[in-house]
Amino acid sequence: PSIMTSERIDYDALAATTRIEDMTDDDCESNQETLRSLKSGRLLELQICNQPIRVGEYGVLSDKELGWLGYFVKKNTSLVKFGIHGFNALGRCSEQAVDEFFDDLGRSSACINFVYFSFTNVLPRLINKLGPVMKNNGITGWSFSNCTLGNPEVTSLFGLIRDMEKPNGLHIVTMNNHHPTDNDYHLDDDVVSEGIPSLASKASMQKLTLRGLKMGRNSCNALSTVFPQMADLIQLDLGQNEIDDNSVEILVRGLAGCIHLRDLSLNDNLILDDGFDVLIRGLPASVDALALPRNLFELDRELSLMRFKILNLSGNCLAPSGIMAVAESLANPECCLKCLDMSDLGIIDEEKVLVVGDEEVAIMARALQKNRTLIQLVLSMPWVDDDITESGWGAFSSVLCDDSSINATHSSNHTLCSLGQVNDLPQDVRSFLDLNNSGEDESRIAAKKILRVHRHLVKPLLSWELDLLPYVVAWLERFADSRPGLKLSSIFDFVRAMPMEVVDGIAGEKKGKELRCNGL
């Protein structure tokens, strides 16, 4: 870091005679435009980062640049969001310069309501400087995303939260997995559990994320105590912790009163089938989205998954019967699922784990024959190995459009719109998915599928003779308006298929009428 004298620079005195271009190093246009926007009161968000490329981003190369930034921040009235992004984003500045900047930020005339730190290691240096920033602004949301944190920093963070009046969101995600042997970033379940009571009485909290904090039974006990006081909680993310089945039971008891909770994420934990069962049976009825990627359950028993609308089971290793358990829920008429992610699954086969293949795809396709709720099913990702072939994906063709009869086509699945990012999806399957995703009502989608696969549907109706022709034209006008070529060819096929005796009969009737009119 650069060296700075103990005497604070009087930027007020210098501002009148210093050009914006002279306030920044290396003629950085982004920094200069950011200062101009701060000065004019147009800027809503300020981010300190390593490589600024747009207005609102500011790269700090010296104490001088940070000093001028603090000067304009203090006088600004428009800022509502402030953040720091990137490792060593303030690495070239002295401790005194950093202190003075955060003092200016705390005294800003703006009303900053959201502060975030992302992909950065600056928190251990800054955590004790954030108090004045929070107290002098109406901050309602904090986000610490992919930051390196140790026990002292976590303790300080919860201390800041304790002083927040009406927070609506807290987001903490550590990057400690990148430093598994670094004692400076060690986290302990006991320490985290001691800080959690600071969330008590935060009834306005709507979104809470605590990921990668080594949370276990003690932290879950603490959370279970404060959840009843968080009546407005809508979204809860406790991923990348050490939550097992016993911890799940504790959490579910505490969440019973969170009647507005809709979205729960518990990815990368230690949840087995018993814990999964507790979640299904014990979560509030309001929870319709559950994410459980990369846990330890196998679905080796009958578990009903019908209650959720969004379910993420990706990255788990299932028992051979696990796919069937999911399929049975999908086939049930009471199923509520709309989005289901089963990508990157493993299938346990004795002592080895197999990847998903055509057999599993066929099982899931059959389950969707009568399903009328699922919109998206993800079984594969381009970057994940699997044994699914183009022929395997073809199992969805007859599900989306059964061409065995007109009634079968009409009863096909007109709801499923996406199978995720699949490179080798057959063209007919892709086409039917696009049609389902057109935004039209199901009856119109069904009619278009019938037109597409039953071009000679008129032959069984010839007994109606030409009386049927106006109805055919009207029906085609309604459902084939986007494909005039199909409309004309269908009318042509209809007329061409008419037996000559029908045409002759019509002609004979007309001729008879003409003769009568002529008095013959």
N, C-alpha and C positions, 0 to 999 in steps of 0.2 A: 504494500500500500504506500501511497505517496505521503510525504511528511507535510504536516500543516502546522503553522504557528498557533499558539493558544489564543491569540487575539482574533476575534470574529470579524470577518470582513463586512463592511457596511455596504451591502448591495443596493440599498435605497439611494445612497449617495452616488453610486456608480451608474445606476440604471439610466439616468438622464443623458449620459455622455457615452454609453457603450452600445454599439450596434449588436443586433441579434447574432450576426455572423461572427462577431468576436467573442461571443459567450460560449461557443462550442468549439471542440477540437476537430481537426481533419475535415473541415467544411462539410460536416454531415447534414445533408438537407433534411432528413427525417427529424433529427434533433431540433433543427432551426424551425421547421414548420410546427413541431410540437410546442415549442416555446411561444410562437406566435399565436397558436390556438389557445394556449393557456392564458396568454395576455388578453386576448379578445373575449374570453369567456365562452368560447364555442366548444371546448373539449369536454367530453363526458367521461372518458376512460383514459387513464394514464398507466402505462406498463413500463417498468424498467427492465431492460433485457440486454442481451449481449450483441445482437445483430438487428438493430431497428431498420425496418423497411417501409413503414407507413406512418402516417400522422397518428400520434398517440403513443408510439413506441419510442423509448429514449435509451440510448446506450451511453453509459457513463465511463469515460476514460480518465477522468481526473477529478480532484476535489473541486476545481473551478466549475466544471460542468454540473456536478451535483449541487453546488452552492446556488448557481443560477436557477436550476430546476426548483430547488426549495423556495427561492424568492418568489417565483411566479405561482407555485402551488399555494403558498401562504395567502396571496392576494386573490386567487381564483375563487369564483363563486359557482362554477358550473359542474365541477367534478362530482360524480356519483360512484365511481369505481376506481380502485387503485390496486395494482398488483406488481409482483416481481417474478420474472420467469427466467430460468436458466442458471446453471452452476456458476458460482463466482461472479454474479451479476454486479456486485459492488466490490469486487476484489481489488480494484485499483484505487480505492478511496480510503482515507485515514479514518480512524475511529471517531475523531472529532467531527469530521465532515458528515459522517453517517448520523451521528448524534444530532447535529444541527439540522440535517434534512428532516429527520423524524419529528424534531421539535417544530419545524415549520409546517409539516404535514398535520400535526396535532392542532396547530393554531390556524389552519386554513379556514377561509370564509365559506368554503363549499360545504355541502352536506353529504359527505361520503357515507354510503350505506352498505358497501360491499368491498371487502379486502381479500385478496387471494395471493397465494404463493404456489408456484408450480414448477416441478422439475428443478428444484434448487436445493442448495446446501447452506443457504444463508440464515436459516432460522436460528441455529444455536447462537449466532452473533446478534440477531435482531430481536429475539423473543422478548427480552426485557425492555425494549424500546417501544413496544406496541401499546402499552397501557394508556399513555396520553392520547394516542391516535383514536383509541376506542372511546375514551371518556368524553372527548371533545367533538365527536361526530355521532350521528345517529346510526351506527353500524348495526345492521340486522342480519348480516350473513358473513361468515368466514369460510374460506376454502384453503386447505393445505393439501395440495394434490401432488403425489409423488415427491414428497420431501423427506429428507433424512432427519429423523427425530430420535432422541434418547429419552430416558426417564425424566431428566430435568426439564426438557422442552415440553413434554406432555403435561407435566405438573403445571408449568407456567400457562400453557394453553387453556387448561381447564380453569385456571384462576381468572383468565381473561373472560371466559364464558360466564363465570359466576357474576361478573359485573355488568353483563349485557342485560338491558331492560326488556326488550321485546324481540328476541332473535327469531327469525323464521327458517334459518338453515345453518347447519354446521357440517363441513366436509373435511375429513382428515383421512388421507391415504399416504402411508409411508413408503419410502423406497428402501427400507432396511434390508430387504432381500438381496440388494446389491452389495451389502456390506455384512455378510453373515458372521464374520469373525471380528468385526470392529466393535470393541467394548463401548466406544463412545456412543454407539447407536443401539445399545441394548435396551430392550423393553421388557417390563415385568408385569404379569397379570395383577399382582398386588398393588403396584403403583398406579396402574390404570384404574383399577377398581376404587382407589381412594379419591381419584379425581372425578369420577362419574357423578357423585352426588351434586356437583355444581350444576347439573342439568335439571335438578329438581325445581319445580315451580316455573319452568319454561313452557308454559301452556301454549305459547304462540309458535313453538317449534313445529315446522311442517316437514322438513327434510333433514334426516340425520344419517351421516355416513361416518363409520369408524372402522376403517379397513387397515389390516396389517399391524395391529397393535398388540398382538399376542394375547388377545382376550380369551379367557377360559371361564371356569366356573365362578371364580370370585367376581370378575367383571360382569358376568351375566346375572349374578345375584344382585349386584348394585344396580344394573339396568332395570331388572324386574321391580326394584323398589321405586325408581323414578318414573317408569312408563305410565303408571296411573295418573301422574300429574301432567302428562303431555297429551292432553286430550285432542289436540289438533294434528297430531302426527299422521302424515299421509304416506311418506316414503322412508324406509329403513334399510340401510345397507351395512351389514356386519361381515362382509367377505374377508377372506385371507386372514382369518384368525385361527383359534384352536378350540372351536366350539364343537363339543361332542353331543351324544344323545342326552346325557344328564343335563348339560347346559341348555339344550333345546327345551327340555321340560320346564326348566326355570324361566326361560324367556317367554314361553307360551303363557305361563301363568300370569306374568306381568303384563303381557300384551292384551289380555282379555278385555280390558276397558278401553283400548284404543280403537274405538268403533269407526274411525275414519281412515284407518290404515288400509292402503290398497296395494302397496308394492313392497315386497320383502325379498332381499337378496342375501343369500348365505353361501356364496361360492367359495371354493377352496377352503373348506372346513373339514371336520372329521365326523360327519353325520352318516350313521348307518341306517338300515331299514327301520329300526324301532324309532329313531328320531324323525325319519320321514313320515312315518305313520302318525306320530304326535303332531307334527305340523299340519297334516291333512285334517285331523280330527279336532285339533285344539285352537287353531288360529281363528281370529274373529271372522265372521261371515263377510266382512267388507274386503278382506284380502282376496284379490282376484289375479294377482301377478306374483309368481314365486320363481326365483332363480336359484338353482342348486348345482351349478357346474362344478365338476372336479371334487366330488365328495367320495364317500366310501360305501354308499348303499348299492345293492345289486338288483333290487326289485325281484327277489326270489320268493315273494309271497303275493297274495292278492291285495293290491292297494288301489283304491279308487282315486283317479286323478281328475274326475269330471268337474269338480267344483271350481277349478281355476279357469281363467280365460287366457292367461299367458303363462307358459311353463317352460323353463329352460333346464334340461337335463344333460346338456352337452358335456363331453369329457369324462363321463363316468364309465365304469366297467360293469355291465349288466350280466346277470345270470341268463342262461339260454331261454328261460321262461320270461325274462324281463320285457322283451319286445312284445310278447303276447299279452302281458299285463297292460302295457300301454295301448295296444290295439283294441283290447276289450273295452277300455274306457272310451276310445274314439267311436267304437261301433254302438255304444249305448245311446239310445235316443235322448237321454237326459244330459248328455255331454255338453259342457259350456265352453270347451277349449276353442280359442280362435287362433292362437299362435303357439306352435310347439317346436322347440329346438332340440334335436337329438343328434347333432353333428358330433364328430370325433368320438363316437362311442366305441367301446371295446366289448366283445362278447366272450365271456369266460367259458373256456372249453377245457375241462379237467385242469391241467396245470399250466395252460397257456392262454393267451388272450388273442382272439381273432378280431379282425376289423369287420365292419358292416359290409354285407354283400348283397347280391340280387335276391337271396332268399328273404332277408329282413325287409327289403324294399317291397317285395310281393305281399308280405304279411301286412305292412302298413297300408299298401294300396287297397287291399281287400277291405280293410277296416273302414275306409273312407267311402265305400260304395253307397252307404245310406247316411253318411254324416252330412249334416247341413249347417255346421257352425265353423269348422276349421277353415281359416283363410290362408295361413302360411304353415308349411311343414318343412323344416330344415333337417335333412339327413346327411348332408355332405357339404364340405367347403373345399374350394380349389387348392388350398395349401395343406389339406389333411389327406393322408393316405386312406384309401378304402378299396373294396373289391366290387364296386358297383359299376356295371357295364351299361352301355347305351341300351342294350336289350333289356336289362333289368329295369331301367327307368321307363321302358315301354309299358310296364305293368299299369301305369297310370293312364294310358290311352283309353282303354275300355272303361275305366272308372269315370273319366271326364266326359267321354262320349261313347256310350254303348250303341253300336250301329246294328245290333242284331234285330231290332225292330223299332218302329217309330215310338211306341210306348217306352221301350228301353232307353232310347235316346232322351226322351222327355224326362225320364226318371233318373238320368245320370247326375253326377255331381257338378253343380253349377256354382259352387261356393269357393272351392279351393283356387287361389290366385297365384300362389308362389311355392316353389320347391327350393328356394334359396339360390345360391350362385352355383349352378351346374353347367359345366362347359359342354358336356356331351348329351344334353337333353334332346330326345327325338323331336323333329320339327313339328309333328302333329300334336305332341304333348305341349310343346311351347305355345303353339297356336291356340289350343283350347284353354290354356291358362290365361293367355292374353285376352281371350274372349270373356272368360269369367271375370277378369279384372277391368272390363270396359266401363263399369259403373252403371250398366243397364240392369233392369230388374230381371229376375231369374226366368220369368216366362218368356221374355224377349230373347234372352240368351239361349233358352231351350229351342225356341223357334228357329233361330239362326243355325243352331247345330243340326236341326232336322233338315233345313234347306241344304246344308252343306253335304250331308252324308246320305240323304234319301232323295236324289234328284228325280227319281221315277215314282215318287210316292202316289201319283195320281191314278195309277192303273186300277187299284182296288175300288176306286170311286167312280168308275165309268158308268155304272148302272144309273147314276144321276143324269147321264147324258150331258148336254150342253147347259142345263140349268145350273150346274156347278161352276161354270166358267167365271161368272161375276164374283163369286166368293173367292175363287183362286186368285183372281187379279187383285181383289181388295186385300187379301192376306199377304200377297207378295208385295203390294204397295207399302204395307206396314212394316214388314220384317226384312225386306231386301232392298230398302231404299239406299243403303250404302253400297250395294253391289248391283248396279243396273244390268250388267251383263248376265248375272245369275237370274235376275228377274225375267229378262226377255227369253233366255234359253229355257227357263222352266215353263213359261207360257207356251213356247214352241213345242217342247216335249209333250205338254198336256194335249195340245191340239193334234199333234202328229199321232199320239197314241189312241185318238178316238177311232173306233171301228167305222168303216165306211157306211155300214147300215144305219148308224146314228146320224151321220152327215146326210145320207140319202133320205132318211126319214124327215129330217128338218127341211131339206130341200123340197121333198114331196109335199109337206104341209104348206110351204110357201107357194108352191106352184098351184095347189088346189085353191088357195085363197085368192090368187090372182085370177083364176078362171071364174070363180064365183063373182068377183068384182066386175068382170067383163060380161057377166050375164050368160055365160056358157054352161 
